């Protein structure tokens, strides 16, 4: 089940974040997202366990996938696809969605490309310690219908 994140969920979300990223968001960062009007902050829960989450921002006609992660023990089950599909659906007011993805995170880049995201830029040392990022873009107007059919 995908649902909105609640304050009681933040310890689990923060733990998944720490397990997933070299420069993780803090619990305080996530607390802000619960109340921020421009944010959509949702999680995927299975049998009472939080398996993953995403945060998007939408301003005017642009959305940004700011954060998305699946707990390591739940990877390979298609949860990333479900979360990304919901993130794109949640951004339907926008005409475009952007994200940054680590160049060496080939599984994430592959997932984004499978949804129609295209590499449109490159940021050297975006994540620090020599870790570069792609800027990726999705034309939501063309892709939302396709995503809804698939998931």
Secondary structure in CASP SS format (residue, H / E / C, confidence):
PFRMAT SS
TARGET T0000
AUTHOR 0000-0000-0000
METHOD secondary structure of the structure
MODEL  1
X C 1.00
X E 1.00
X E 1.00
X E 1.00
X C 1.00
X C 1.00
X H 1.00
X H 1.00
X H 1.00
X H 1.00
X H 1.00
X H 1.00
X H 1.00
X H 1.00
X H 1.00
X H 1.00
X H 1.00
X H 1.00
X H 1.00
X H 1.00
X C 1.00
X C 1.00
X C 1.00
X C 1.00
X C 1.00
X C 1.00
X H 1.00
X H 1.00
X H 1.00
X H 1.00
X H 1.00
X H 1.00
X H 1.00
X H 1.00
X H 1.00
X C 1.00
X C 1.00
X C 1.00
X E 1.00
X E 1.00
X E 1.00
X E 1.00
X E 1.00
X E 1.00
X E 1.00
X E 1.00
X C 1.00
X C 1.00
X E 1.00
X E 1.00
X E 1.00
X E 1.00
X E 1.00
X E 1.00
X E 1.00
X E 1.00
X E 1.00
X E 1.00
X E 1.00
X C 1.00
X C 1.00
X E 1.00
X E 1.00
X E 1.00
X E 1.00
X E 1.00
X E 1.00
X E 1.00
X E 1.00
X E 1.00
X C 1.00
X H 1.00
X H 1.00
X H 1.00
X C 1.00
X C 1.00
X C 1.00
X C 1.00
X H 1.00
X H 1.00
X H 1.00
X H 1.00
X H 1.00
X H 1.00
X H 1.00
X H 1.00
X H 1.00
X H 1.00
X H 1.00
X H 1.00
X C 1.00
X C 1.00
X C 1.00
X C 1.00
X C 1.00
X E 1.00
X E 1.00
X E 1.00
X E 1.00
X E 1.00
X E 1.00
X E 1.00
X C 1.00
X C 1.00
X C 1.00
X H 1.00
X H 1.00
X H 1.00
X H 1.00
X H 1.00
X H 1.00
X H 1.00
X H 1.00
X H 1.00
X C 1.00
X C 1.00
X C 1.00
X E 1.00
X E 1.00
X E 1.00
X E 1.00
X E 1.00
X E 1.00
X C 1.00
X C 1.00
X C 1.00
X C 1.00
X C 1.00
X C 1.00
X C 1.00
X C 1.00
X C 1.00
X E 1.00
X E 1.00
X E 1.00
X E 1.00
X E 1.00
X E 1.00
X E 1.00
X H 1.00
X H 1.00
X H 1.00
X H 1.00
X H 1.00
X H 1.00
X H 1.00
X H 1.00
X H 1.00
X H 1.00
X H 1.00
X C 1.00
END
